[in-house]
Structures are given as C-alpha cells and as structure tokens.
C-alpha cells in the first residue's frame, strides 16, 4: 500500500509540475521528458541564425558539428538548418520511452540471464540434497532471527547465499538468490497478499547489505586516480555492518524476537572476527596488492561456490537418476524457472523506473534536495558533507543516478576530498530501496508490504548518519 501511494504521488506530482512549467513558459518544450536521453542538452529556446550576433553566426557555421558552448559551458548553441537551438543544462536521466526500451535491453535481459543461470545452480542445490544440509547447519541461527521458518527449510540456504553474495559485493548473484528466497518464504506465508514477518526481516537485512569487499566502489575510485582507491573500504564495511545490526534490532523489536541466543551472538562474533581479520590483512598490503586482492577475492569465492555445488551434485548422481533426471536436466529445469521469474518481475521494474524517470526529469528531485541542502547548511553542517548528500537522497530511488552523482562528485570536488570519499560510502552503504521492494515483492505478487518500506528507509538514514561520522573520523 505504501509503495503504491508513493508511486502514484511521484508520478502525479512530477507530471503536474512539468505541465505547470510549460504553461508558465519556464519550459520551452517537454519532449525531453518523453523522448530525451540522459545527458542530452535541454532546449530552452530556438532562434533563426540571422538573429544571433555575427561572431556566433560565424562560429557555428565553421564548427564541424555546428555546435558552440560558452566558456562556462552553461549554454550550448546548436545550428540545425538555419535554426539555432539554445540549450541550458543536461537531462538528468532518460525520458519515458528510452527508459522503457533500456529497461528491457540494459536491465531486464541481463537480469533474466543472471536469474536463469543462478536458478539453475540453485536447482542442483535442491535436487542434490545440499540445500537441506546447509539449512540444517544454519538452522540454530536462522530460527532465532526467522522464528516462523521451520528448521531445515530450503529458504534458509537461499537466504544464506543471498547474504553471502551481498557480503562479497556480487550484486548479479545476490538478486537471483534473494528472489528464490522470497519465493520459498512465500510458501510459508498464510496471507499471500501481505508480507510475512520473515519476508520483512529478510528484506530489511538484505537492504542493509552487509559488505565485505566493495569492489565496484574501489574500481570507480581507481578510475578517478585516487591515491589509495581502497581507503574507503573500512568505512564502507563498518557502515554496512551498523546498518545490518540496526535492521536486525528494529525489525526484531517489532516482531518481538528474543535476541538472547548463544548461536546468534556467536554468529555475529564470527562476522566481526572475519571482517577484523580481513582488514588486518589488507592493511599490510601495498597499493597494487590491495587492488589485486580486492578485485579477485569476490570472483574467486563465487567460482568456488559454483564449483562446490556442481561437484557435490556430480557425487550424488544416483539421487538425480532416482528422480528421473540428470545434473544437466536439473540445471535446465532451474534455469527455466528463473526465466519465468524474470517475466514476472519485469512490469514491476518498468513501472518503478518510469516513475523515477519522471521524478528526475521534472526537476522535483532537485528542488527537494536543494531545500534539504540549504536546511543542512543553515544548521551549520559542513559544506563538504552537504555536497555529498544528493547521492544519499537519490540512492534509495535509483542506483545508476546516484552512481552518476558519485562520479561527478569525485570529479568536481576531488576523488580524495571528504565529499568524494563520503559519496562513495553513501553509494556503498545504502540500497535502492524502492526498486528492491518493487522487484522482490512483485516477484511473489505481494501487495501489502506492511512496514517494510518505512523500516528500510530508516535503516538507510542510519547508514547515512553512520557514514558521515565515520568519514569525519577516518578522513
């Protein structure tokens, strides 16, 4: 219900604002909202060539592409058949129609491919009996956090793989595992239209995204020639850990979960010990060694997981034969189910991304973020922190948009500035909350997400606050 109202609100508000600007003459055209592409110039006026000063006429006619940008690059003149289009600024994101097209080609098709492959691997996990053994091993911990889930239930192994993929920064693997976990938890859900307690807990822990190796962030910093691309690694890890604990406590209190469990506390201790040990090891490496280690560890561990599942399935061929299958046909069966899941989630992804496209291109997002920035400055908050806040504000809506802000912040303020580093931690620690809720609950057709959205946004806020304090502490 909350997601539906949010979706309707941002679409109606954005469209009303766009049409109001057009009626008032502030917008010359709104074609960019429908057909424009990200970073396209926004046309504010059109004039005949002869109406321009002579030096501009001469410059435009001699230029190879018939374009001229002012020294400050605020204004762009484009000559097209004796008509000059005057553009100010760039488009924030793709318009409605390009978003629809790109949703299929750039997002859904890759997602379907990932889903098909990893669901095939997960089917081997099920048919070989490995998922049951993993669930049995993890049950002492998971039944404390997910008391509605029976011991040894398959969803435990799926959730574990999702958390592990997030832990290693493997987003492409985390989503298929997560969707499979939601499907499995839905089997236990008595009210199919409403999110269960277990689904809410899983979603909030997933959103916190405990990260061990923020490989993509390190890569972006390396591309911007940071002195030490991995120097944000520790703040990223600690921030995501704080978010995970916050999600566990907030949802746990609401669901009246008993945290007095030796197994649960021991598991948290193991995670803390693993993080501490890894950080102690990484701090001893030089720059090249750090980059080499962080770039390889996640992918190596993913391949180890795939190899282990396939090898175990091969050793249990008799079980497949007894079920009238073999290892390959079992994989194909799982891959086919992944394909169906991709088909199910596509409308939810499309609806959310079109809404975000309107929200960004209308200018409403910039107004909101601008007002918040002024408010923070009035409160005396450091301008370097305020300059990074657009990433934190946009991240729950759109990952690619906040990523663009992050890269721009590193270029504008310096990759090794407080703003540049804080932007990276914001990008790493928060989740695309609205997108994730739409996809995960959409895959199982849950309409009432209950308090999932408010809790995930609260966890995002806690991560933002933690990121600020940690960056001030470290940098």
Rosetta blueprint (number, residue, H / E / L):
1 X L
2 X H
3 X H
4 X H
5 X H
6 X H
7 X H
8 X H
9 X H
10 X H
11 X H
12 X H
13 X H
14 X H
15 X H
16 X H
17 X H
18 X H
19 X H
20 X H
21 X H
22 X H
23 X H
24 X H
25 X L
26 X L
27 X L
28 X L
29 X L
30 X L
31 X H
32 X H
33 X H
34 X H
35 X H
36 X L
37 X L
38 X L
39 X L
40 X L
41 X E
42 X E
43 X E
44 X E
45 X E
46 X E
47 X E
48 X E
49 X H
50 X H
51 X H
52 X L
53 X L
54 X H
55 X H
56 X H
57 X H
58 X H
59 X H
60 X H
61 X H
62 X H
63 X L
64 X L
65 X L
66 X L
67 X E
68 X E
69 X E
70 X L
71 X L
72 X L
73 X L
74 X L
75 X E
76 X E
77 X E
78 X E
79 X E
80 X E
81 X L
82 X L
83 X E
84 X E
85 X E
86 X E
87 X E
88 X E
89 X E
90 X E
91 X L
92 X L
93 X L
94 X L
95 X L
96 X H
97 X H
98 X H
99 X H
100 X H
101 X H
102 X H
103 X H
104 X H
105 X H
106 X H
107 X H
108 X H
109 X H
110 X H
111 X H
112 X H
113 X H
114 X H
115 X H
116 X H
117 X H
118 X H
119 X H
120 X H
121 X H
122 X H
123 X H
124 X H
125 X H
126 X H
127 X H
128 X L
129 X L
130 X H
131 X H
132 X H
133 X H
134 X H
135 X H
136 X H
137 X H
138 X H
139 X H
140 X H
141 X H
142 X H
143 X H
144 X H
145 X H
146 X L
147 X L
148 X L
149 X L
150 X L
151 X L
152 X L
153 X L
154 X H
155 X H
156 X H
157 X H
158 X H
159 X H
160 X H
161 X H
162 X H
163 X H
164 X H
165 X H
166 X H
167 X H
168 X L
169 X L
170 X L
171 X H
172 X H
173 X H
174 X H
175 X H
176 X H
177 X H
178 X H
179 X H
180 X H
181 X H
182 X H
183 X H
184 X H
185 X H
186 X H
187 X H
188 X H
189 X L
190 X L
191 X L
192 X L
193 X L
194 X E
195 X L
196 X L
197 X H
198 X H
199 X H
200 X H
201 X H
202 X H
203 X H
204 X H
205 X H
206 X H
207 X H
208 X H
209 X L
210 X L
211 X L
212 X L
213 X L
214 X L
215 X H
216 X H
217 X H
218 X H
219 X H
220 X H
221 X H
222 X H
223 X H
224 X L
225 X L
226 X L
227 X L
228 X L
229 X H
230 X H
231 X H
232 X H
233 X H
234 X H
235 X H
236 X H
237 X H
238 X H
239 X H
240 X H
241 X H
242 X H
243 X H
244 X H
245 X H
246 X H
247 X H
248 X H
249 X H
250 X H
251 X H
252 X H
253 X H
254 X H
255 X L
256 X L
257 X L
258 X L
259 X L
260 X L
261 X L
262 X H
263 X H
264 X H
265 X H
266 X H
267 X H
268 X H
269 X H
270 X H
271 X H
272 X H
273 X H
274 X H
275 X H
276 X H
277 X H
278 X H
279 X H
280 X H
281 X H
282 X H
283 X L
284 X L
285 X L
286 X L
287 X H
288 X H
289 X H
290 X H
291 X H
292 X H
293 X H
294 X H
295 X H
296 X H
297 X H
298 X H
299 X H
300 X H
301 X H
302 X H
303 X H
304 X H
305 X H
306 X H
307 X H
308 X H
309 X H
310 X H
311 X H
312 X H
313 X H
314 X H
315 X H
316 X L
317 X H
318 X H
319 X H
320 X H
321 X H
322 X H
323 X L
324 X L
325 X L
326 X L
327 X H
328 X H
329 X H
330 X H
331 X H
332 X H
333 X H
334 X H
335 X H
336 X H
337 X H
338 X H
339 X H
340 X H
341 X H
342 X H
343 X H
344 X H
345 X H
346 X H
347 X H
348 X H
349 X H
350 X H
351 X H
352 X H
353 X H
354 X H
355 X H
356 X H
357 X H
358 X H
359 X H
360 X H
361 X H
362 X H
363 X L
364 X H
365 X H
366 X H
367 X H
368 X H
369 X H
370 X H
371 X H
372 X H
373 X H
374 X H
375 X H
376 X H
377 X H
378 X H
379 X L
380 X L
381 X L
382 X L
383 X H
384 X H
385 X H
386 X H
387 X L
388 X L
389 X H
390 X H
391 X H
392 X H
393 X H
394 X H
395 X H
396 X L
397 X L
398 X L
399 X H
400 X H
401 X H
402 X H
403 X H
404 X H
405 X H
406 X H
407 X H
408 X H
409 X H
410 X H
411 X H
412 X H
413 X H
414 X L
415 X L
416 X L
417 X L
418 X H
419 X H
420 X H
421 X H
422 X H
423 X H
424 X H
425 X H
426 X H
427 X H
428 X H
429 X H
430 X L
431 X L
432 X L
433 X H
434 X H
435 X H
436 X H
437 X H
438 X H
439 X H
440 X H
441 X H
442 X H
443 X H
444 X L
445 X L
446 X L
447 X L
448 X E
449 X L
450 X L
451 X L
452 X H
453 X H
454 X H
455 X H
456 X H
457 X H
458 X H
459 X H
460 X H
461 X H
462 X H
463 X H
464 X H
465 X H
466 X H
467 X H
468 X H
469 X H
470 X H
471 X H
472 X H
473 X H
474 X H
475 X L
